[in-house]
């Protein structure tokens, strides 16, 4: 089963499978390079299986100018983290006028920054854990000690602009806080601390744009000792993924509604994945982050959820590709049409 073409955004690129030449961007220079290569190679194989003329493209080893020079018509972004998921690659492709998958410049940049994401969600009335955000000059010994009083233990310490659980520490004792701060600030000069939500972790993929965006089935994640960290995410088989989630129909719908509202509030498009925690005491879901270029590895969650709804990995990749968009082309077309309609 594939999602119907009617679910695609009206401003997507015209996609001709016979003439398309697709660059699958993978690797890059972020801390998530290894995962990106795994995602990208999976996508590349899937698109080739669908008859797409697709090629690997690593922006850490190839100049972006080659995208134009080699005549690529679309780009499938399988990059994760900085310089790939944060609006920078999206901006370069906008300037080149080449359609690309996933969210645009602004939504990508905001979603990559967990602090800015939370500000938008809070302004939109969406539930997300209480937090403290500290810039480098605010990270004094005295100020850091105050975090425990503000958020209470346990709490989570994170770099605001990393993914794949890189640099994240769960702090259960006050004497662990300083070490957690040092770990997080290895990856980001800013610091984000959040109240820990005790309860199940879930994720909800979203496919589509605007009023046509739809949630896929929720996945409930059961990790060893609750440690859904980088190692367990990608390199072990110790994590249990439940899809169907085993949650009540009412709670699953509540999570999907919250995830969709979060996606739209950030201006996301094409596809994405919201990560959430369910507070055990009252089953209230809380938003953690939005991934605008989710993983597509053998352990990844969007393909798992899509499979549960009858969408194969290959069809999922093709569907995402067919929704590739470039805002600058859309703006030029709209401007041209506007001038044509103006009276002489």
DRENSETI-674560 format. One record per residue (C-alpha): z, y, x; residue number from 1. Coordinates in Angstrom, 2 decimals, decimal comma, m for minus. Each point is the difference from the previous one (the first is absolute). Layout:
BEGIN
PT        pz        py        px   num
PT         Z         Y         X   NUM
...
//
This chain:
BEGIN
PT        pz        py        px   num
PT      0,00      0,00      0,00     1
PT     m0,91      3,46      1,31     2
PT      1,11      3,31     m1,39     3
PT     m2,76      1,50     m2,21     4
PT     m2,19      2,71      1,48     5
PT      1,18      2,28     m2,82     6
PT      3,39      0,14      1,73     7
PT     m1,49      1,75      2,99     8
PT      0,26      3,74      0,50     9
PT     m2,96      2,04     m1,20    10
PT     m0,24      1,68      3,41    11
PT     m0,38     m3,18      2,07    12
PT     m2,95     m0,49      2,29    13
PT     m3,19     m1,63     m1,22    14
PT      0,30     m3,48      1,46    15
PT     m3,10     m2,08      0,66    16
PT      0,87     m3,38      1,46    17
PT     m3,52     m0,32      1,47    18
PT      0,04      3,24      1,98    19
PT      3,72      0,45      0,73    20
PT      1,19     m0,07      3,59    21
PT      3,79     m0,12      0,04    22
PT      2,42      0,73      2,82    23
PT      3,31     m1,81     m0,40    24
PT      2,41      2,27      1,89    25
PT      2,76     m2,00      1,64    26
PT      2,35      0,12      2,96    27
PT      0,52      3,65      0,80    28
PT      2,80      1,45      2,08    29
PT      3,07     m0,28     m2,25    30
PT      3,01     m2,27      0,41    31
PT     m1,60     m2,17     m2,68    32
PT     m3,16     m0,71      2,02    33
PT      0,58     m3,76      0,16    34
PT      0,40     m0,25     m3,78    35
PT     m3,03      2,20     m0,57    36
PT     m2,17     m2,31      2,08    37
PT      1,17     m2,94     m2,12    38
PT     m0,73      1,91     m3,21    39
PT     m3,36      1,28      1,20    40
PT     m1,31     m3,36      1,12    41
PT      0,95     m1,51     m3,34    42
PT     m1,83      2,77     m1,86    43
PT     m3,01     m0,29      2,32    44
PT     m0,35     m3,73     m0,64    45
PT      0,39      0,52     m3,75    46
PT     m2,68      2,69     m0,20    47
PT     m2,40     m2,07      2,08    48
PT      0,61     m2,93     m2,35    49
PT     m1,05      2,32     m2,83    50
PT     m3,27      0,79      1,77    51
PT      1,04      3,43      1,26    52
PT     m1,44      1,24      3,29    53
PT      3,44      0,70      1,50    54
PT      1,19      0,63      3,56    55
PT      3,34      0,42      1,74    56
PT      0,79      3,53      1,20    57
PT      3,07      0,80      2,12    58
PT      0,58      3,78      0,28    59
PT      2,29     m0,59      2,99    60
PT     m2,99     m1,38      1,93    61
PT     m2,99      1,66     m1,66    62
PT     m0,83      3,65     m0,55    63
PT     m0,04      1,10     m3,64    64
PT     m3,41      1,53      0,73    65
PT     m1,37     m3,55      0,02    66
PT      0,66     m0,24     m3,74    67
PT     m2,83      2,49     m0,55    68
PT     m2,11     m1,14      2,92    69
PT      0,00     m3,64     m1,10    70
PT     m0,92      0,90     m3,58    71
PT      3,05     m1,30     m1,83    72
PT     m0,16      0,79     m3,71    73
PT      3,62     m0,83     m0,91    74
PT      3,28     m0,57      1,82    75
PT      2,62     m2,53     m1,06    76
PT      3,26      1,33      1,45    77
PT      2,18     m2,91      1,13    78
PT      2,08      2,18      2,31    79
PT      3,76      0,22     m0,47    80
PT      2,37      2,77      1,04    81
PT     m0,72      3,13      1,99    82
PT     m3,56      1,14      0,62    83
PT     m1,27     m2,34     m2,68    84
PT      2,15      0,13     m3,09    85
PT      1,24      3,59      0,36    86
PT     m3,07      2,03     m0,97    87
PT     m1,40      0,52      3,50    88
PT     m2,80     m2,59     m0,17    89
PT     m0,58      0,97     m3,62    90
PT     m0,50      3,63      1,08    91
PT     m2,49     m0,99      2,70    92
PT     m2,00     m2,06     m2,47    93
PT      0,07      2,89     m2,47    94
PT     m1,59      2,25      2,64    95
PT     m2,64     m2,66      0,67    96
PT     m0,69     m0,43     m3,73    97
PT      0,48     m3,77      0,15    98
PT      1,71     m1,75     m2,95    99
PT      3,17     m1,91      0,88   100
PT      2,45     m2,24     m1,81   101
PT      3,39      1,00     m1,30   102
PT      1,73      3,32     m0,48   103
PT     m1,27      3,36      1,18   104
PT      1,36      2,32      2,68   105
PT      2,90      1,55     m1,91   106
PT      1,33     m3,12     m1,72   107
PT     m0,30     m2,00      3,23   108
PT      1,91      2,63      1,99   109
PT      2,77      0,35     m2,57   110
PT      0,45     m3,73     m0,62   111
PT      0,28     m0,62      3,75   112
PT      3,00      2,34      0,11   113
PT      2,86     m1,66     m1,89   114
PT      1,97      3,25     m0,23   115
PT     m2,87      1,99     m1,53   116
PT     m0,77     m2,93     m2,31   117
PT      3,59      0,02     m1,26   118
PT     m0,15      3,75     m0,69   119
PT     m2,99     m0,48     m2,29   120
PT      1,53     m2,99     m1,73   121
PT      3,28      1,83     m0,58   122
PT     m1,87      3,03     m1,36   123
PT     m1,86     m2,39     m2,32   124
PT      3,25     m1,52     m1,27   125
PT     m0,59     m3,39      1,65   126
PT      2,88     m2,08      1,36   127
PT      0,31     m0,32      3,77   128
PT      3,14     m0,56      2,14   129
PT      2,13      2,99      1,01   130
PT     m0,81      1,10      3,52   131
PT      0,75      2,30      2,91   132
PT     m2,88      1,38      2,07   133
PT      0,68      1,45      3,45   134
PT     m2,35      1,89      2,29   135
PT      0,52     m0,44      3,75   136
PT      2,21      3,08      0,44   137
PT      2,21     m1,19     m2,86   138
PT      0,74     m3,41      1,54   139
PT      3,31      0,95      1,59   140
PT      2,83     m2,47      0,40   141
PT      2,06      1,85     m2,62   142
PT     m2,84      0,15     m2,53   143
PT     m0,87     m3,65      0,41   144
PT      3,61     m1,03     m0,62   145
PT     m0,08      1,95     m3,29   146
PT     m2,79     m2,23     m1,32   147
PT      2,44     m2,84     m0,70   148
PT      2,09      2,26     m2,24   149
PT     m3,10      1,24     m1,84   150
PT     m1,75     m3,31     m0,58   151
PT      2,77     m2,58      0,48   152
PT     m0,46     m3,37      1,68   153
PT     m2,14     m2,01      0,20   154
PT     m2,95      2,33      0,57   155
PT     m3,51     m0,17      1,42   156
PT     m1,19      2,01      3,01   157
PT     m3,77      0,48      0,31   158
PT     m2,69      1,90      1,85   159
PT     m1,67      1,94     m2,86   160
PT     m3,58     m0,60      1,17   161
PT     m0,18     m3,66      1,00   162
PT     m0,82     m3,14     m1,98   163
PT      0,49     m3,77      0,16   164
PT      3,79      0,50      0,29   165
PT     m0,45      1,28      3,57   166
PT      3,08      1,85      1,26   167
PT      2,05     m0,72     m3,13   168
PT      3,67     m1,06      0,20   169
PT      2,49     m0,95     m2,68   170
PT      3,33      1,58      0,97   171
PT      3,07     m1,81     m1,32   172
PT      2,67      1,51      2,27   173
PT      0,46      3,57      1,15   174
PT     m0,13     m0,98      3,67   175
PT     m3,57     m1,32     m0,54   176
PT     m1,38      3,35     m1,08   177
PT     m0,64      1,60      3,39   178
PT     m1,96     m3,04      1,22   179
PT     m2,04     m0,02     m3,21   180
PT     m0,84      3,67      0,49   181
PT     m1,16     m0,66      3,57   182
PT     m2,21     m2,85     m1,22   183
PT     m1,61      2,07     m2,75   184
PT     m0,62      3,02      2,20   185
PT     m1,91     m2,12      2,50   186
PT     m2,80      0,10     m2,56   187
PT      0,45      3,38     m1,68   188
PT      1,92      3,14      1,01   189
PT      1,10      0,50     m3,62   190
PT      2,54     m2,28     m1,65   191
PT      0,38     m1,33     m3,53   192
PT      3,19     m1,68     m1,22   193
PT      0,18     m1,58     m3,45   194
PT      2,61     m1,55     m2,23   195
PT     m0,44     m3,77      0,12   196
PT     m0,88     m1,48     m3,37   197
PT      1,60     m3,41     m0,34   198
PT     m2,27     m2,38     m1,86   199
PT     m3,44     m1,64     m0,02   200
PT     m2,93      1,57      1,86   201
PT     m3,31      0,13     m1,85   202
PT     m3,48      1,38      0,54   203
PT     m2,69      1,03     m2,45   204
PT     m3,67      0,48      0,95   205
PT     m2,19      2,52     m1,84   206
PT     m3,79     m0,07     m0,21   207
PT     m2,19      2,84     m1,25   208
PT      0,03      3,76     m0,43   209
PT      1,39      2,42     m2,56   210
PT      0,03     m1,27     m3,57   211
PT     m1,70     m3,22      1,15   212
PT      2,78     m0,92      2,46   213
PT      1,69     m3,28     m0,87   214
PT      2,96     m1,92      1,41   215
PT     m0,36     m3,57      1,21   216
PT      2,87     m2,51     m0,45   217
PT      3,34      0,81      1,62   218
PT      1,10     m2,13      2,98   219
PT      3,69     m0,71      0,58   220
PT      0,86     m0,45      3,68   221
PT      2,73     m2,33      1,20   222
PT      0,59      0,39      3,74   223
PT      2,49     m1,87      2,23   224
PT      3,32      1,88     m0,12   225
PT     m1,90      2,74     m1,81   226
PT     m1,78      0,92      3,26   227
PT     m3,55      0,82     m1,06   228
PT     m0,77      1,41      3,44   229
PT     m3,12      0,19      2,20   230
PT      0,39     m3,55      1,33   231
PT      0,61     m1,57     m3,40   232
PT     m2,77      2,01     m1,63   233
PT     m2,77     m1,20      2,26   234
PT      0,98     m2,78      2,37   235
PT      2,20     m2,52     m1,82   236
PT     m0,22     m2,09     m3,14   237
PT      3,69      0,43     m0,80   238
PT     m0,50      2,66     m2,69   239
PT     m0,46     m1,19     m3,58   240
PT     m2,36      1,95     m2,24   241
PT      0,31     m0,42     m3,74   242
PT     m3,10      0,86     m2,04   243
PT      0,52     m0,26     m2,92   244
PT      3,11      1,94      0,96   245
PT      2,44     m1,90     m2,22   246
PT      1,24      3,33     m1,36   247
PT      0,18      0,67     m3,72   248
PT     m3,20      1,28     m1,60   249
PT      1,79      3,26     m0,81   250
PT      1,16      0,58      3,58   251
PT     m3,41     m0,91      1,45   252
PT     m1,65      2,55     m2,30   253
PT      2,60      2,63      0,94   254
PT     m0,76     m0,59      3,69   255
PT     m3,75      0,19     m0,59   256
PT      0,33      3,21     m2,00   257
PT      2,14      1,57      2,73   258
PT     m2,40     m1,12      2,74   259
PT     m3,00      1,41     m1,86   260
PT      1,73      3,33     m0,63   261
PT      0,95      0,15      3,69   262
PT     m3,61     m0,72      1,05   263
PT     m1,44      2,67     m2,28   264
PT      2,66      2,58      0,91   265
PT     m1,11     m0,22      3,64   266
PT     m3,69      0,25     m0,93   267
PT     m0,82     m3,47      1,32   268
PT     m3,29     m1,69     m0,83   269
PT     m1,95     m3,17      0,65   270
PT      2,92     m2,26      0,72   271
PT      3,58      0,04      1,22   272
PT      3,32     m1,82     m0,15   273
PT      3,42      1,27     m1,03   274
PT      3,11     m1,56      1,54   275
PT      3,19      0,07     m2,06   276
PT      3,57     m1,29     m0,18   277
PT      1,72     m1,14     m3,20   278
PT      3,66      0,97     m0,17   279
PT      1,86     m3,22     m0,80   280
PT      2,78      1,64     m2,02   281
PT     m2,30      1,43     m2,68   282
PT     m3,55     m1,25      0,81   283
PT     m1,21      3,55      0,59   284
PT     m3,07      0,20      2,29   285
PT     m0,13      2,53      2,85   286
PT     m3,15      1,04      1,87   287
PT      0,06     m0,38      3,79   288
PT     m3,51      0,87      1,13   289
PT     m3,70     m0,01     m0,85   290
PT     m2,48     m1,78      2,26   291
PT     m3,50      1,51     m0,21   292
PT     m1,60     m2,51      2,39   293
PT      1,99     m3,18     m0,65   294
PT     m0,14     m3,10      2,13   295
PT     m2,75     m2,54     m0,60   296
PT      1,26     m2,81      2,24   297
PT      0,71     m3,60     m0,98   298
PT      3,59      1,07     m0,76   299
PT     m0,95      3,19     m1,85   300
PT      1,10      0,82     m3,50   301
PT     m2,95      1,71     m1,68   302
PT     m2,26     m3,08      0,41   303
PT      2,87     m2,21     m1,22   304
PT      0,47      2,07     m3,15   305
PT     m3,76      0,22     m0,58   306
PT     m0,29     m3,78      0,27   307
PT      2,71     m0,41     m2,65   308
PT     m2,13      2,07     m2,37   309
PT     m3,16     m1,99      0,77   310
PT     m1,58      2,25      2,64   311
PT     m1,05     m1,72      3,21   312
PT      0,53      1,59      3,43   313
PT     m3,75      0,48      0,41   314
PT     m0,40      1,61     m3,42   315
PT      2,98      2,25      0,65   316
PT     m1,53      1,26      3,26   317
PT     m3,34      0,62     m1,68   318
PT      1,65      1,83     m2,90   319
PT      1,90      2,30      2,36   320
PT     m3,18      0,67      1,98   321
PT     m2,04      0,82     m3,10   322
PT      2,48      2,77     m0,82   323
PT     m0,52      1,73      3,37   324
PT     m0,03      3,78     m0,44   325
PT     m0,59      3,20      1,92   326
PT      1,40      3,19     m1,51   327
PT     m2,27      2,32      1,96   328
PT     m3,08     m1,65     m1,49   329
PT      1,49      0,25     m3,47   330
PT      0,82      3,68      0,52   331
PT     m3,55      0,76      1,21   332
PT     m1,50     m1,79     m3,01   333
PT      2,28      1,86     m2,41   334
PT     m0,79      3,34      1,67   335
PT     m3,73     m0,71     m0,14   336
PT      0,19     m0,92     m3,67   337
PT      2,06      3,13     m0,73   338
PT     m2,62      2,28      1,60   339
PT     m2,82     m1,76     m1,85   340
PT      1,75      0,58     m3,31   341
PT      0,63      3,73      0,62   342
PT     m2,35      2,35     m1,89   343
PT     m2,63      1,77      2,09   344
//
